[in-house]
Amino acid sequence: MIPCLCDSWYSVAAIDATVGRYWTPHFKTEFDVGTAGEGRIYGPYREQNLRETTVGATALYQFFENQWVHPFIGGGVELAREHIRARIGGRRYRHLLAHRACRPGLIPPNGGTG
């Protein structure tokens, strides 16, 4: 069995940009895009390269106008794409969406023929 690398941490540079617009004095939308550099995790018999890209949108509504307290409500969605390249026992694999249960689920680049 291949050990799980879910608890491994790595440090990479990341960049994120957000653009927002007030449509009225109370209603605002924001759009966000971000990406990170490629991180590398090492484990027994396994090496993984990871990269994540995100896109998001948010809508906010602010109650009252120029008060001491500005309560607001908002909601949004964020989509994340994880790209994983792994080397297990000398073979290379790739995977586009990471399984949260940390099961390998990797695909050989030549379709599984070795």
N, C-alpha and C positions, 0 to 999 in steps of 0.2 A: 504494500500500500504506500502511496506517495504521501508524505507528510503535508499537512495544511500550512500554508504560509500566511493565513489571514491576520495573524497578530504581528507580522513584520511591518516596520515603519521605514520610510525612506524620505529624504528631503530633496526637493527639486524646485526650481523657479516656476512661478505661475504668473499669468497675466489675465486680468479680468477687466472688462469695460462695461459700463452701464450708461444708458441714455434714458432720460425721463422727460415727460412733458405734462404740464398742467393743462387740462382741457377746459376746466372751470376753476374757480378759486378753491373748490373742494375735491375735485376728482383728478387723479394723476395716474398715468401708466408708466411703467419702466420696462425696458428690455435689456437683457444682460447676455454677454457671451464671454467665455473664458476657456483657457487651455493651460495645460501644465507641461513641463518638460518630461522627458522619459526617465522614470525611476527604475532602479534595478534592485531586485531582492534575490538573495542567495539562500539556498537551503540544501539539505542533504540530497544529492542526486538531482538537483533542480536549480535552474536559474530563470527568473522571470523579468521581463522588461514591461513596464506599465506606462500608459499615457491616457489621460482623461481630458475630454472636451465637453463643455456644458453650454446650454442655451436655455434662457429662462425669460418669463414674462410675468409681470405683477400689476395688479390694479389696486389702488388705494382710494378710500374716501375719508375725508377729514370732516368731523362734525364741528359746528360752531365756526366763528370767524374771529381771528385775532384775540383769542381768550388766553388766560393764564395757563389753562390746561387745554391741550389739543387732542381729545380722543379721536381715534381713527380705526377703521376696519379695512382689512385688505386680504387678498388672496392671490395665489399665483401658481405657476407650474414651472418645473425645471426638468429638462431632459439631459441626461448624462450618457456619454458614449465612452466606454472603456475599451482600449485596444491593448491586448495582452499578447506578447510573444514569449514563448517558453522553450527552454532546452531541458529535456529530461533524458538522462542517460545518453547524451550525445545526439539525440534526435530533436529537430526543431518543430514546434507547434505554434499555431496562432489561434486567437479567440477574440471576438469583438465584444461580447457582453460577458462580464464576470458573473459567475453564479454566487449568490450571497451565501449559500451553504458551503462554499469553498471546495466544491468538487472540481477536479481538473477540467472535464468537459472540453478538452482542447482538440483541434482539428489539425492533422498533418497538412503542410502546404501542398502536397501533391495528391490530396483527396483520400489519403489513408492507404496507399499502396506500398508504403515503406520508403 
